[in-house]
């Protein structure tokens, strides 16, 4: 996911920017103060960046992100630009895009928030020491407060990129699992099979219906066999979803055959008072396949043994 997609995902616009700034108490006066500290930043940039990377290179979990001298030189250059950006005295949409780009890079290379936040602690420590070494205590305190506000503003953006990326990853995994949980198989011309395994909740029930209808339309199928032998519990919701799926299948001109019905499931369906008369119900999958073939005008031919070798013809 690119930082521009994060902008859209996080719904960051001018109103959201103002809201975030207000929450971080980052004022125009703070930005003006930071702009006035630009000479201080330019004076100490190289020193602070070198010390910052001393920490990163001294720890096993962060050292692995900098495998060679070329990488170190490149990231130090980027870090100097980032550091000076704190003292630009601006916090507009371009600034947000730049900070999201930083967060996106950290997430993409796999830098965990643990080390990202710990590294920011080092930044604040270096800034605190530098300011109080050069400015009167009151001025240093005011300046450091402004820096804290903009740094934490940056941190909120970076953490949001981690969260958005994780949500996207989880969403992809959930979609893949849903697809795997409804594997519609073509067993013969115009005959489909859906073996269901595991619990069926409302989300999965909708997924089952959508997948079944889509595949029937694609395959121009006349029969769908739904095998529920692997469904541990058949309750009112499960039975109701199967009835609704059957009704939708019928509207497409196809039959639904429900197989894998055990004695316990049959008893449960009767006790629940669910009307399954609109679908064919059978105990075994094999019987369901035989019925499906019959419904489309096919049948299984039993292979007759030929004459034994050596028999007279």
Phi, psi and omega per residue, in radians:
X1 nan 2.254 3.125
X2 -1.453 2.882 -3.104
X3 -1.128 -0.496 3.103
X4 -1.187 -0.614 3.062
X5 -1.186 -0.598 3.066
X6 -1.100 -0.679 3.112
X7 -0.989 -0.777 -3.129
X8 -1.241 -0.746 -3.123
X9 -1.088 -0.747 -3.105
X10 -1.442 -0.095 3.121
X11 0.971 0.810 3.131
X12 -1.566 1.935 3.042
X13 -2.216 -2.965 -3.095
X14 -1.047 -0.695 -3.129
X15 -1.163 -0.727 3.114
X16 -1.151 -0.665 3.101
X17 -1.070 -0.797 3.124
X18 -1.086 -0.696 -3.133
X19 -1.110 -0.768 -3.136
X20 -1.167 -0.730 3.103
X21 -1.079 -0.726 -3.138
X22 -1.117 -0.705 -3.127
X23 -1.166 -0.658 3.105
X24 -1.411 -0.047 -3.124
X25 0.989 0.667 3.124
X26 -1.624 1.826 -3.002
X27 -1.705 2.946 3.045
X28 -1.103 -0.588 3.099
X29 -1.111 -0.681 3.087
X30 -1.076 -0.770 -3.116
X31 -1.125 -0.687 3.105
X32 -1.129 -0.694 3.118
X33 -1.124 -0.743 3.126
X34 -1.111 -0.660 3.111
X35 -1.104 -0.647 3.130
X36 -1.219 -0.331 3.131
X37 -1.588 0.148 -3.126
X38 -0.995 -0.742 3.101
X39 -1.027 -0.700 3.077
X40 -1.043 -0.763 -3.112
X41 -1.142 -0.783 -3.122
X42 -1.104 -0.616 -3.141
X43 -1.150 -0.637 -3.001
X44 -1.885 0.026 -3.042
X45 -0.947 -0.963 -3.078
X46 -1.072 -0.728 -3.138
X47 -1.082 -0.826 -3.108
X48 -1.156 -0.726 -3.128
X49 -1.138 -0.709 3.110
X50 -1.082 -0.761 3.135
X51 -1.186 -0.609 3.114
X52 -1.071 -0.773 -3.117
X53 -1.377 -0.331 2.994
X54 -1.063 -0.720 3.101
X55 -1.138 -0.849 -3.091
X56 -1.093 -0.666 -3.099
X57 -1.402 -0.222 -3.123
X58 -1.562 -0.153 -3.066
X59 -1.973 2.359 -3.043
X60 -1.068 -0.610 -3.072
X61 -1.305 -0.440 -3.137
X62 -1.812 -0.395 -3.125
X63 -1.073 -0.545 -3.070
X64 -1.150 -0.287 3.129
X65 -1.395 -0.109 -3.092
X66 -2.232 1.341 -2.983
X67 -1.281 -0.335 -3.084
X68 -2.630 2.995 -3.080
X69 -1.121 -0.618 3.138
X70 -1.089 -0.741 3.116
X71 -1.110 -0.752 -3.130
X72 -1.077 -0.780 3.136
X73 -1.084 -0.695 -3.116
X74 -1.176 -0.795 -3.095
X75 -1.259 -0.503 3.078
X76 -1.151 -0.697 3.099
X77 -1.075 -0.790 3.117
X78 -1.105 -0.685 -3.126
X79 -1.190 -0.624 3.085
X80 -1.103 -0.705 3.111
X81 -1.136 -0.712 3.119
X82 -1.105 -0.805 -3.102
X83 -1.041 -0.810 -3.133
X84 -1.154 -0.471 3.116
X85 -1.102 -0.420 3.088
X86 -1.126 -0.396 -3.060
X87 -1.920 0.355 3.085
X88 -1.329 -0.346 -3.136
X89 1.301 0.500 3.114
X90 -2.368 2.649 3.053
X91 -2.626 1.217 -3.110
X92 -1.955 -2.965 -3.098
X93 -1.141 -0.577 3.078
X94 -1.129 -0.671 3.092
X95 -1.119 -0.745 3.125
X96 -1.072 -0.774 3.122
X97 -1.038 -0.736 -3.139
X98 -1.105 -0.724 -3.122
X99 -1.244 -0.629 3.069
X100 -1.164 -0.598 3.087
X101 -1.082 -0.691 3.104
X102 -1.115 -0.831 3.136
X103 -1.090 -0.670 3.121
X104 -1.093 -0.723 3.134
X105 -1.100 -0.781 3.134
X106 -1.092 -0.728 3.139
X107 -1.173 -0.687 -3.086
X108 -1.151 -0.670 -3.123
X109 -1.426 -0.116 3.076
X110 1.558 0.367 3.085
X111 -1.326 1.941 -3.060
X112 -1.169 2.615 3.112
X113 -0.951 -0.524 3.116
X114 -0.929 -0.864 -3.072
X115 -1.401 -0.543 3.099
X116 -1.100 -0.834 -3.132
X117 -1.198 -0.664 3.101
X118 -1.098 -0.636 3.125
X119 -1.177 -0.635 3.100
X120 -1.132 -0.563 3.072
X121 -1.026 -0.691 3.113
X122 -1.133 -0.709 3.093
X123 -0.980 -0.880 -3.107
X124 -1.107 -0.646 3.116
X125 -1.091 -0.789 3.138
X126 -1.137 -0.735 3.124
X127 -1.125 -0.728 3.132
X128 -1.064 -0.847 -3.125
X129 -1.098 -0.752 -3.107
X130 -1.151 -0.772 -3.118
X131 -1.138 -0.781 -3.094
X132 -1.290 -0.287 3.077
X133 -1.410 -0.426 -3.032
X134 -1.935 -0.418 -3.042
X135 -1.999 2.727 2.987
X136 -0.999 2.677 -3.009
X137 -0.960 -0.791 -3.088
X138 -1.136 -0.782 3.137
X139 -1.148 -0.705 3.136
X140 -1.102 -0.703 -3.141
X141 -1.123 -0.771 3.128
X142 -1.120 -0.750 -3.132
X143 -1.136 -0.735 -3.119
X144 -1.155 -0.633 3.095
X145 -1.074 -0.721 3.105
X146 -1.121 -0.723 3.118
X147 -1.144 -0.689 3.092
X148 -1.024 -0.737 -3.082
X149 -1.151 -0.750 -3.116
X150 -1.300 -0.569 3.094
X151 -1.130 -0.778 -3.140
X152 -1.241 -0.491 2.996
X153 -1.063 -0.789 3.095
X154 -1.071 -0.741 -3.102
X155 -1.072 -0.721 -3.140
X156 -1.055 -0.673 3.122
X157 -1.162 -0.780 -3.125
X158 -1.107 -0.765 3.136
X159 -1.126 -0.616 3.090
X160 -1.073 -0.628 3.120
X161 -1.153 -0.675 3.083
X162 -1.073 -0.815 -3.103
X163 -1.118 -0.775 -3.138
X164 -1.100 -0.707 3.124
X165 -1.133 -0.732 3.126
X166 -1.120 -0.713 3.123
X167 -1.110 -0.706 3.126
X168 -1.128 -0.732 3.125
X169 -1.111 -0.796 3.121
X170 -1.075 -0.705 3.122
X171 -1.070 -0.736 3.112
X172 -1.116 -0.739 3.136
X173 -1.125 -0.732 3.138
X174 -1.128 -0.686 3.109
X175 -1.121 -0.712 3.118
X176 -1.136 -0.715 3.121
X177 -1.145 -0.688 3.113
X178 -1.103 -0.686 3.117
X179 -1.144 -0.721 3.118
X180 -1.186 -0.497 -3.086
X181 -1.386 -0.167 3.105
X182 -2.261 1.124 -3.075
X183 -1.442 1.666 3.126
X184 -1.380 2.159 -3.043
X185 -1.971 2.361 3.057
X186 -1.513 1.946 -3.086
X187 -1.704 -0.334 3.116
X188 -2.921 2.910 3.103
X189 -0.957 2.077 3.102
X190 1.243 0.261 3.102
X191 -2.199 2.198 3.139
X192 -2.056 2.701 3.124
X193 -2.278 2.303 3.051
X194 -2.144 1.761 3.068
X195 -1.496 2.080 -3.115
X196 -1.698 2.343 3.119
X197 -2.329 2.334 3.099
X198 1.643 3.104 -3.081
X199 -1.222 2.663 3.121
X200 -2.105 1.964 3.060
X201 -1.792 -3.047 -3.061
X202 -1.126 -0.662 -3.141
X203 -1.148 -0.809 -3.131
X204 -1.187 -0.613 3.105
X205 -1.047 -0.741 3.101
X206 -1.150 -0.682 3.104
X207 -1.083 -0.729 3.128
X208 -1.057 -0.833 -3.126
X209 -1.081 -0.819 -3.110
X210 -1.067 -0.772 -3.108
X211 -1.160 -0.776 -3.134
X212 -1.057 -0.849 -3.107
X213 -1.120 -0.704 3.133
X214 -1.097 -0.816 -3.102
X215 -1.192 -0.639 3.094
X216 -1.079 -0.757 3.127
X217 -1.141 -0.754 -3.127
X218 -1.125 -0.767 -3.050
X219 -1.546 -0.105 -3.029
X220 0.922 0.745 -3.061
X221 -1.291 2.675 3.089
X222 -1.921 -0.271 3.139
X223 -2.470 2.431 2.976
X224 -2.181 2.132 3.081
X225 -1.688 2.119 3.080
X226 -1.898 1.964 -3.103
X227 -1.751 2.088 -3.070
X228 -1.896 0.375 -3.141
X229 -1.061 -0.490 -3.122
X230 -1.635 0.126 3.111
X231 -1.586 2.032 -3.023
X232 -1.178 -0.600 -3.077
X233 -2.334 2.213 3.038
X234 -1.953 1.802 -3.140
X235 -1.935 -2.962 -3.091
X236 -1.033 -0.720 -3.102
X237 -1.145 -0.764 3.137
X238 -1.110 -0.841 -3.133
X239 -1.065 -0.720 -3.129
X240 -1.127 -0.698 3.131
X241 -1.147 -0.641 3.107
X242 -1.168 -0.700 3.114
X243 -1.116 -0.750 -3.140
X244 -1.153 -0.702 3.104
X245 -1.095 -0.727 3.121
X246 -1.062 -0.738 3.140
X247 -1.104 -0.718 3.131
X248 -1.177 -0.680 3.110
X249 -1.100 -0.714 -3.127
X250 -1.096 -0.603 3.106
X251 -1.141 -0.411 3.084
X252 -1.548 0.053 3.097
X253 1.433 0.431 -3.112
X254 -2.124 2.850 3.117
X255 -1.756 2.619 3.008
X256 -1.973 2.273 3.075
X257 -2.060 2.095 -3.128
X258 -1.748 2.097 -3.135
X259 -2.137 3.015 -3.134
X260 1.418 0.420 -3.118
X261 -1.508 1.985 3.098
X262 -1.483 2.998 3.113
X263 -1.066 -0.673 -3.128
X264 -1.170 -0.739 3.131
X265 -1.131 -0.735 3.116
X266 -1.040 -0.755 3.129
X267 -1.123 -0.721 -3.136
X268 -1.098 -0.765 -3.120
X269 -1.096 -0.716 3.114
X270 -1.139 -0.775 -3.135
X271 -1.108 -0.599 3.130
X272 -1.330 -0.264 3.138
X273 1.276 0.490 -3.125
X274 -1.434 2.278 -3.135
X275 -1.503 1.866 3.126
X276 -1.899 0.385 -3.086
X277 -1.206 -0.280 -3.115
X278 -1.419 -0.131 3.139
X279 -2.172 2.733 3.028
X280 -1.413 2.315 -3.117
X281 -2.138 2.301 -3.118
X282 -2.474 2.749 -3.102
X283 -1.363 -0.718 -2.995
X284 -2.014 2.576 3.141
X285 -1.077 -0.703 -3.139
X286 -0.998 -0.730 3.115
X287 -1.124 -0.631 3.118
X288 -1.135 -0.705 3.116
X289 -1.138 -0.733 3.124
X290 -1.087 -0.726 3.118
X291 -1.150 -0.721 -3.132
X292 -1.075 -0.760 3.103
X293 -1.067 -0.708 3.127
X294 -1.121 -0.693 -3.111
X295 -1.160 -0.481 3.125
X296 -1.747 0.190 3.069
X297 1.411 0.424 3.099
X298 -2.046 2.879 3.034
X299 -2.677 2.754 -3.141
X300 -1.466 2.092 3.116
X301 -1.494 2.199 3.087
X302 -1.368 2.246 -3.120
X303 -1.366 2.088 3.138
X304 -1.518 2.423 -3.129
X305 -1.159 2.440 3.112
X306 -1.403 3.072 3.138
X307 -1.102 2.469 3.119
X308 -1.091 2.562 3.128
X309 -1.048 2.267 3.128
X310 1.747 -0.251 3.115
X311 -1.225 2.622 3.102
X312 -1.274 2.476 3.107
X313 -1.569 nan nan
